[in-house]
Amino acid sequence: MSTNLQTNSIESFLNSLAAKTSTPGGGAVAAITGAHGCALISMVCQFSTNFEDATQMDNRAQQARASFLNLAQADIEAFNMVMAAYQQPKNEIGREVNIQSSLLQAAEAPRAMMVLANSLIDDTLTLLQRGNKNLITDTGMIAILIETTIRSSELNILVNLKSINDESYKTEVISEIMECKSRLKELERVTDQIRQSLQVS
C-alpha cells in the first residue's frame, strides 16, 4: 500500500495508518491535522470578503497546507531511518553516529510542524474577529486543529529528544517548545468564546 500522502485517498491513508506497520503513525497524523486546519482557514477566507487580508491569508494557508503534507512524508522517511539505524548490528562501526543523525532528523519533522502551526495562530485570531460569522464553528475547529498539531508535535519531538545526546540541540528545541506552547491559551480562548456564543438559552 502506498505511503505517498499527497496521492493517497483518505480511505487509503486510514487503512495504512491502521495497519500493523510502523509508518505512517502519529507524526503523519499530526501533520495532516495541521493541513486540515489550513484547509479550513482557506475555506473561511473565501467566504469572508469583508476584510482586505483574506486573500493573503488564504495564500499563506495554502502554502502551509502543502508544507504540512511534505512534513508528513518527511516524518515517515525519518522514522524509517531511525528504525534502520537501530537495526544495524550493535558492533558495527558508525552505528551510534547513524542513530544520532537519524534521531535528529526524526525530531526536525515534528519541530517544523509545531513551528508552522504556531505561525497560524495570528490568522486564526483574525478570523475570529473578522471572518464570516456563519462559519464561526469552522473557525473554532481551526483553533482546535492547530492546538492539537502543536501538542501532538511536542510529544513526537520529545520522544526523539530523549535519546539524543546533543545537549545544546535539546536546550534549543525545548526553548522553542515552550515558546510555542505559551500561545496555546490564545487558541483556547478562541474556542471558549465561540462556545459561549453558541449557548442555548
CORGIRA-V172181 format. One record per pair of residues at least 6 apart in sequence whose C-alpha atoms are under 8 Angstrom apart, sorted by sequence separation. I is the first residue (numbers start at 1). GAP is how many residues later the second one is. If there is no record, write none. Layout:
# CORGIRA-V172181
I,GAP / I,GAP
This chain:
# CORGIRA-V172181
2,6 / 17,6 / 48,6 / 89,6 / 164,6 / 16,7 / 17,7 / 88,7 / 5,8 / 16,8 / 17,8 / 46,8 / 128,8 / 45,9 / 46,9 / 86,9 / 161,9 / 3,10 / 45,10 / 85,10 / 1,11 / 128,11 / 45,12 / 46,12 / 127,12 / 3,13 / 45,13 / 85,13 / 86,13 / 2,14 / 85,14 / 1,15 / 42,15 / 124,15 / 41,16 / 42,16 / 41,17 / 42,17 / 82,17 / 85,17 / 124,18 / 42,19 / 124,19 / 41,20 / 42,20 / 82,20 / 3,21 / 81,21 / 82,21 / 39,22 / 121,22 / 38,23 / 39,23 / 79,23 / 154,23 / 38,24 / 78,24 / 82,24 / 78,25 / 121,25 / 38,26 / 39,26 / 120,26 / 38,27 / 78,27 / 79,27 / 78,28 / 118,28 / 35,29 / 36,29 / 117,29 / 35,30 / 117,30 / 150,30 / 151,30 / 34,31 / 35,31 / 75,31 / 78,31 / 150,31 / 117,32 / 118,32 / 35,33 / 117,33 / 34,34 / 35,34 / 75,34 / 74,35 / 75,35 / 114,35 / 115,35 / 32,36 / 113,36 / 114,36 / 31,37 / 32,37 / 72,37 / 113,37 / 114,37 / 147,37 / 31,38 / 71,38 / 71,39 / 114,39 / 31,40 / 32,40 / 113,40 / 114,40 / 147,40 / 31,41 / 71,41 / 30,42 / 71,42 / 111,42 / 28,43 / 29,43 / 110,43 / 111,43 / 144,43 / 28,44 / 110,44 / 143,44 / 144,44 / 27,45 / 28,45 / 68,45 / 143,45 / 110,46 / 111,46 / 28,47 / 110,47 / 143,47 / 144,47 / 27,48 / 28,48 / 143,48 / 27,49 / 107,49 / 108,49 / 107,50 / 140,50 / 25,51 / 106,51 / 107,51 / 140,51 / 24,52 / 64,52 / 23,53 / 107,53 / 106,54 / 107,54 / 140,54 / 23,56 / 104,56 / 23,57 / 103,57 / 104,57 / 137,57 / 103,58 / 136,58 / 61,59 / 103,60 / 104,60 / 103,61 / 111,62 / 118,62 / 125,62 / 128,62 / 6,63 / 100,63 / 114,63 / 5,64 / 100,64 / 100,65 / 115,65 / 118,65 / 125,65 / 57,66 / 114,66 / 121,66 / 5,67 / 5,68 / 4,69 / 3,70 / 31,79 / 34,79 / 51,79 / 30,80 / 50,80 / 50,81 / 31,82 / 45,82 / 48,82 / 27,83 / 30,83 / 34,83 / 41,83 / 44,83 / 48,83 / 47,84 / 48,84 / 47,85 / 45,86 / 44,87 / 45,87 / 44,88 / 44,91 / 44,94 / 44,95 / 40,98 / 41,98 / 40,99 / 41,101 / 40,102 / 37,104 / 38,104 / 37,105 / 37,106 / 37,108 / 36,109 / 37,109 / 34,111 / 33,112 / 34,112 / 33,113 / 33,115 / 34,115 / 33,116 / 30,118 / 31,118 / 30,119 / 30,122 / 30,123 / 27,125 / 26,126 / 27,126 / 27,129 / 26,130
